[in-house]
Amino acid sequence: MPYSVLIVEDDPMVAMINEQYVRKNKQFTVLGACRNGQEALDFLEDNTADLIILDVYMPIMDGVETLKQLRQRKCSSEVIMVTAANDAATLEDTMHLGVLDYLIKPFAYERFQVALEKFQAKRTALSSASVLDQSSVDSIMARAGGQGQSGQHGGGAGRSGTESGKDYPKGIQEKTLMHILEYLEVQKGWLNGDVIAENVGLSAVTVRHYMNYIVNTGKASESINYETGGRPCVLYRHNG
């Protein structure tokens, strides 16, 4: 059965785009759409959503206050924040309240799908872990976006073993990372993820995961191309 998604967004155009993006993924279905936080809380009194796509700036009740109310009510829904807010304070507030992901407007379809995939991976990991041990906890935390490090060393759980001894987040392997970086270093200009995936012999989803890490480390830049004639796409360029 598809995961149910509630969209909470006061801008009708953005809400429609979010709904279209959700519907493109067959693993998800749109449960409903609300125009502000209070409307969403009222809706959730009688309905259960697996995932909430939540805007920050809304009338009546904003996204941060809505998120606080959801946590106080012990709502089990995962939350992805979608907002034009790019200040560190808002990001920190929502991170403390346990958001799954945080998307800055305008965002690309591909980045939205990465957020959905992160939710799906976390749910799959939780449902498959019948008995929790350190390894399974590390795996769940990694799929939720954390590094899942247990503090062990010498090849213990929570650390990606590498020849250099450097720690990487779960899901990042040094050989694959170096392979992608070596390809990027000899390229000129901006490249989309599909081109990178085709040339390095990896799936588009894997490349997106690695490129997010590479961008976060400052070794590459990210941009969005809106002039594709279709949906926007993410472009990458090596910072050499």
ABEGO torsion letter per residue (X at the ends): XBBBBBBBBABAAAAAAAAAAAAABAABBBAEBBABAAAAAAAAAABBBABBBBBABBBGBBAAAAAAAAAAAGBABBBBBBBABABAAAAAAAAAAGBABBBBOBBBAAAAAAAAAAAAAAAAAAAABABBBAAAAAAAAAAAGBAGBAGBBGGBBGBBBBAAGBBBBBGBBAAAAAAAAAAAAABBEBBBAAAAAAAAGBBAAAAAAAAAAAAAAGABBBBBBAAAGBBBBBBBBBBX
